[in-house]
Amino acid sequence: MIRHRDFRSLWVGEVVSRFGTAVSSVALPLIAVSVLQATTFQVGLLSAAAWLPWLLIGLPVGAWVDRWPRRPIMQLACAVSLVLFASIPLAAHAGVLTIELLLAVAVLTGAAAVFFQTAYTAYLPNLLQPEDQAEGNAKLHGSASAAQIAGVGCGGLLIQLTGAVNTTLVDAATFLVALLCITAIRHREPRRPRAKTALAAEVISGLKLVTSDVWLRTLTIFGGVSNIALMGYQSIIVVFLVREVGVSPALVGALIAIASSGGVVGAFLGRRVADAVGTARATLLFELALPTLALLIPLTSDGPGLALYTVGAFCIGVGVVGGNTIKATFQQSYCPPELRGRLAASSAFLNYGTIPLGALLGGTLGEVLGLRTALWITTAGVPLAGLVLFFSPIRRHRDLPSQPKGSDVAERLDLGAQ
C-alpha cells in the first residue's frame, strides 16, 4: 500500500493539510477569545461558520463532482484555502482583523473543504483495488487522527510562542504542501460523457439514493444527530477549559491532543474489530458503547480533574474514528462508482449540515445556561445518538451488506446514472 505512489501522494497531502487544520482549530477560537474578546456565542458562531457551506452548497457540489475530474477540484480547493488562511496575519498586521473577517474566512475555507472532501471521497476508490480499500481507509483515518493530535498539540505551543494570529500561517503552508502532493498524482480519471440530465435531477437522485436505502438512511440520520451533540460540546470546549477551568492556551492544546489520540486507536481497531465481530456489531460498539464516557467531560476540574476530560474525549475519538473507518469502506463497496460523488455530498449534506446547528446550540446554551451546564446537555447527546443505530436493522445483523440486494441500485432507484 505504501509503495503505491499515487496513494502515497494523496495520503501525505491529506495528512499534512489535516495537521494545519488542527492547528487552526485551536488558533481561530483563541484569536476570537484572546485577541478580539469575542463572546461565547460568537465563538460558537465561528465554529458553525466553517460547516455552514455543507448546508448551502453541499448537494450541488456532489453532482458537480460526478461531472468533473476530481483531482483539479482538490487542487483548486487547496489553493483557495492557502490564500484565505494566509490573509489572517496580513489583516492583523494591517489592523483590520475583526470577528466578521474571521467568520468570512471560516465560511470560505469551509466551502473549499466541501469541494475537497466530496472529490476526495469519490476519488480514493479510483486509486485502489476493492480489496485494498479497507486498509487504505484505515491508514487515512489513522494518519489523519495522528496529524490532528500533532496539530492540536503544536497549535497550543505555537500560540504560546508566536501568538494565535501567526499560527494560521502554518495552515497556509500545509495547504501548499497538499497542493503539491495532489499535483504529483499521475493517475488520470477517464473522460466522462457529457451529462444528459439537469443538475437539479442529479441532486435529487443523490438524495433519493440516501433516503431510499435503509442502510444508507440509517447511517446518515445517525451521523446528523450525532454531529449536533459532538459539535455542540466541541464548539465551547476551548472557552470552557480557558475560562471555567483556568487552563493556559498551551495546556489546552496538549489536552486536546492527548484526547484526540483516541482517533488513532479507533482507526487501528476499526477494521480489526470489524473482522472479529462483524461490521454491524463493531459499528454499535464504536458508536454507542464507547461514547457513553462522554459524560465525564462536564465533570472536568483543575489539577487531577483534567483527566476526566481526556478520558471522555479519548473514548469519543476511538468511537467516532473507528465507526467512520467502517462506514467509509461500506459506502465505497456498496455504492456504484458513478454515484459516489452524489452519495458523498448527499450524506455529508445531511450529516455535516447539522454541525452548524450543533455549534450554534453549544454557543447559545453556554451563553444562556453557563458553560458547564451546556456541556452536560451536549455530551449527553453523544451516546443518545447511538440509539438511532440500536433501533435499526444494524442491531439484527453481524455485518453490513457489501452490495444492495436485488437489481442494480442505479436502475432500482431510477437515478439516471451517467
Buried (B, 14 or more C-beta within 10 A) or exposed (E): EEEBEBBBBBBBBBBBBBBBBBBBBBBBBBBBBBBBEBBBBBBBBBBBBBBBBBBBBBBBBBBBBBBBBBBEBBBBBBBBBBEBBBBBBEBBEEEEBEBEBBBBBBBBBBBBBBBBBBBBBBBBBBBBEEEBBBEBBBBBBBBBBBBBBBBBBBBBBBBBEEBBBBBBBBBBBBBBBBBBBBBBBEBEEEEEEEBEBEEEBBBBBBBBBBBBBEBBBBBBBBBBBBBBBBBBBBBBBBBBBBBBBEBEBBBBBBBBBBBBBBBBBBBBBBBEBBEEBBBBBBBBBBBBEBBBBBBBBBBBBEEEEBBBBBBBBBBBBBBBBBBBBBBBBBBBBBBBEBBBBBBBBBBBBBBBBBBBBBBBBBBBBBBEEBBBEBBBBBBBBBBBBBEBBEEBEBEEBEBBBEEBEEEEBBEEBEBBBB
